[in-house]
């Protein structure tokens, strides 16, 4: 938040005003993070594949909502930005935008986590699936 003192000087706010704005931004960030965790928590015990899709959809939904908030939307550091370096995924972004790449990254990460943490398959099977996914 190194931009905060400059913004306070530009808007002629006191330190108290700047701290109040910073507290407001932190509160909004906390509400989004807490709501995301609360929405995703019921999907921890049943049907792994639909659960992965729902969590990926929630990730993109919260990123979209957070980026489009009035006056404080920050479309920075979205989950799909690192995937934009891949040409094939970049071509997909022309159709779906950064939100489609975010969904793809969230779905892949959920699949890898589910494969690594699933209790039923043998460790060799999990390792083979993870290796196939990564290469």
C-alpha positions in Angstrom: 0.0 0.0 0.0 2.8 2.4 -0.8 0.5 4.5 -2.9 -1.6 5.4 0.2 0.4 8.4 1.4 0.6 10.0 -2.1 -3.2 9.5 -2.6 -3.9 11.1 0.8 -1.7 14.1 -0.1 -3.3 14.4 -3.5 -6.8 14.4 -2.0 -5.7 16.6 0.9 -6.7 14.0 3.5 -5.2 13.9 7.0 -3.5 10.8 8.4 -6.7 9.9 10.2 -8.6 10.1 6.9 -6.0 8.0 5.2 -6.1 5.4 7.9 -9.9 5.3 7.7 -9.8 4.7 4.0 -7.2 2.0 4.4 -9.3 0.3 7.1 -12.3 0.5 4.8 -10.4 -1.2 2.0 -9.1 -3.9 4.4 -12.6 -4.5 5.6 -13.9 -4.9 2.1 -11.1 -7.3 1.3 -11.8 -9.3 4.4 -15.5 -9.5 3.6 -14.8 -10.8 0.2 -12.3 -13.4 1.5 -14.6 -14.5 4.4 -17.6 -14.8 2.1 -15.7 -16.9 -0.4 -14.5 -19.2 2.4 -18.1 -19.4 3.8 -19.6 -20.2 0.3 -17.0 -22.9 -0.5 -17.0 -24.6 2.9 -20.2 -26.8 2.4 -18.6 -28.4 -0.6 -15.9 -30.2 1.3 -17.4 -33.6 1.8 -19.5 -34.8 -1.2 -19.0 -35.5 -4.9 -15.5 -34.3 -5.7 -15.9 -33.4 -9.4 -19.0 -31.1 -9.1 -17.3 -29.6 -6.0 -14.3 -28.7 -8.0 -16.4 -27.0 -10.6 -18.4 -25.1 -8.0 -15.2 -23.8 -6.3 -13.7 -22.8 -9.6 -16.9 -20.9 -10.5 -16.9 -19.2 -7.1 -13.3 -18.1 -7.6 -14.1 -16.5 -10.9 -17.3 -15.0 -9.6 -15.6 -13.4 -6.6 -12.7 -12.1 -8.8 -15.2 -10.6 -11.2 -17.3 -9.0 -8.4 -14.2 -7.7 -6.7 -12.8 -6.2 -9.9 -16.1 -4.4 -10.7 -16.8 -2.8 -7.4 -17.4 0.9 -7.7 -14.5 3.1 -6.8 -12.4 0.4 -5.3 -12.3 -2.4 -7.8 -8.8 -3.8 -8.3 -8.5 -6.0 -11.4 -4.9 -6.7 -10.5 -3.3 -10.0 -9.8 -6.2 -12.1 -11.1 -5.6 -15.8 -11.1 -5.6 -16.0 -15.0 -2.8 -13.5 -15.6 0.1 -16.0 -15.3 -1.6 -18.3 -17.7 -1.6 -15.5 -20.4 2.0 -16.3 -21.2 0.9 -19.5 -22.9 -0.1 -18.9 -26.6 -2.9 -21.5 -26.6 -4.4 -20.2 -23.5 -4.0 -16.6 -24.7 -6.1 -17.5 -27.8 -8.7 -18.9 -25.4 -8.7 -15.6 -23.6 -9.9 -13.8 -26.8 -13.2 -15.7 -26.4 -13.5 -15.9 -22.6 -11.4 -13.1 -21.4 -9.2 -13.2 -18.3 -12.1 -14.7 -16.4 -12.0 -17.9 -18.5 -8.3 -18.3 -17.8 -8.9 -17.7 -14.1 -11.5 -20.5 -14.2 -9.1 -22.8 -16.0 -6.3 -22.2 -13.6 -8.7 -22.6 -10.6 -10.1 -25.8 -12.0 -6.6 -27.3 -12.7 -5.4 -26.4 -9.2 -8.5 -27.9 -7.7 -8.0 -31.1 -9.7 -4.3 -31.3 -8.6 -5.2 -30.7 -5.0 -8.0 -33.3 -5.1 -5.8 -35.8 -6.8 -3.0 -35.3 -4.2 -5.3 -35.4 -1.2 -7.9 -38.0 -2.2 -7.9 -40.9 0.3 -9.0 -43.7 -1.9 -6.5 -44.1 -4.8 -3.1 -45.6 -4.1 -0.1 -43.2 -3.9 1.3 -44.6 -7.1 -2.0 -43.9 -8.9 -2.1 -40.4 -7.6 1.5 -39.8 -8.6 0.8 -41.1 -12.1 -2.2 -38.8 -12.5 -0.4 -35.8 -11.2 2.6 -36.5 -13.5 0.2 -36.9 -16.5 -1.5 -33.6 -15.7 1.7 -31.7 -15.3 3.4 -33.0 -18.5 
